[in-house]
């Protein structure tokens, strides 16, 4: 809290005298001041009042960051084995508590721990995208997803399937007439997810706007790329990122350009809908944009169009990249085990026949109910995502005024961050319902186990846990399963070079060229 306060004071100073300095000079002043501030306040930021073990380190500022980032898996396995399920580690310029095993529940189920507060220290969407801090809050976002998106997945499936196919054609250049090599799976899936998500978020007409779909596709990575530290030393001071994000939100032409383009794309449609709503014969559009227009009032000084831009930005940041990345992980796992394709196709045929359809039907026959019955595919999704390179994840901050004491006596002071040891929990074979070696990829591990890919738990933390688990996971999994199903149904896909799964924390996206061909 002290560091955050000091950073705010520095930012206030720069805002006051912004006309006297160039953007580069402002960044330099803030960086220097914040580094000095963080070092001066280091010892008062956290004072241990318990016997929680600590990963040893040499230098107060750098801590264990270098060792962790070079090989996170080895670091986690080494120190979790030595120190147990709860310990402290000095990472990224500050001391943090790490919880593993059953102790993760004590974080997820305690309302005094807050994920949004903690993650905002590292990725402040509001500051970066120019969104007012009181707009698109976590509670508001959850309400929109829970009330308007998840209950309507069945209704949205048809348009999603149609637009996934269109997104696929965008990348392939239309109908394939011969085998084509692609540089990787991610760009293909990213476009498909962007197009399908746009059809649900802004509607079936607006999703035909290619420039708008480009925004959906590229916004997160394009804007996020501006946050990559040019100086390697910056990795030790991620708290400075919040300052950088505020500056980018205020001054970056790239961010402003994205906002202008989004407003230009959806503005006329919004005006049309506001006028149409006055007509008793008007046919109400079925999409999230309309839900926002009807249920979310713009804040003070915010126009209706800007409010919708804010919401679209938030939905894009929260969904497009993560869904595309997770779909990419699953697809590459299947490509690593090509025999799976035949078994998954057999499952499709069996489900289609149960619904009175021919096994010769194409992917356009897929409905919500049909996709839901692909239990083997669902198991493959859960298993592939469980094994992705997730390490210390889902930081939660104690936002209360009092310390929290975990059941083992560990004290978490106000303002202190706790990391979830996802790697350990996803690979720990001590769970009573664990089936075999959890370091091994067993594609059908969860078939008939009552644990679909949307079901969270101590041993599957991709979407968090408890009442604050990701509310959009049903939509994300539906998209992932649909993408894979139509690729298997209508195309032959194979890897044309060795597949590389990342083993660092810098990216979660596997890579490797593929060859795709249309089935005839």
Buried (B, 14 or more C-beta within 10 A) or exposed (E): BBBBEBBEEBBEBBEEEBEEEEBEEBBEBBBEBBBEBBEEBBEEBBEEEBEBBBBEBEEEBBBBBEBBBEEBBEBBBEBBEEBBBBBBBBBBBBBBBBBBBEBBBBBBEBEBBBBBBBBBBBBBBBBBBBBBEEBBEBEBBBBBBEEBBBEBBEEBBBBBBBBBBBBBBBBBEEEBEEEBEBEBBBBBBBBBBBBBBBBBBBBBEBBBBEEBBBBBBBBBBBBEEEBEBEEEEBBBBBBBBBBBBBBBBBEBEEBEEBBEBBBEBBBEBBEEBEEEEEEEEEEEBBBBBBBBBEEBEBBEEBEBBBBBBBBBBBBBBBBBBBBBBBBBBBBBBBBBEEEBBEBBBEBBBEBBEEEEBEEEBEBEBBBBEBBBBBBBBBBBBBBBBBBBBBBBBBBBBBBBEEBBEBEBEBBBBBBBBBBBBBBBBBBBEEBEEEEEEBEEBBBBBBBEBEBBBBBBBBBBBBBBBBEBBBBBBBBBBBBBBBBBBBBBBBBEBEBEEEBEBBEEBEEBBBBBBBBBBBEE
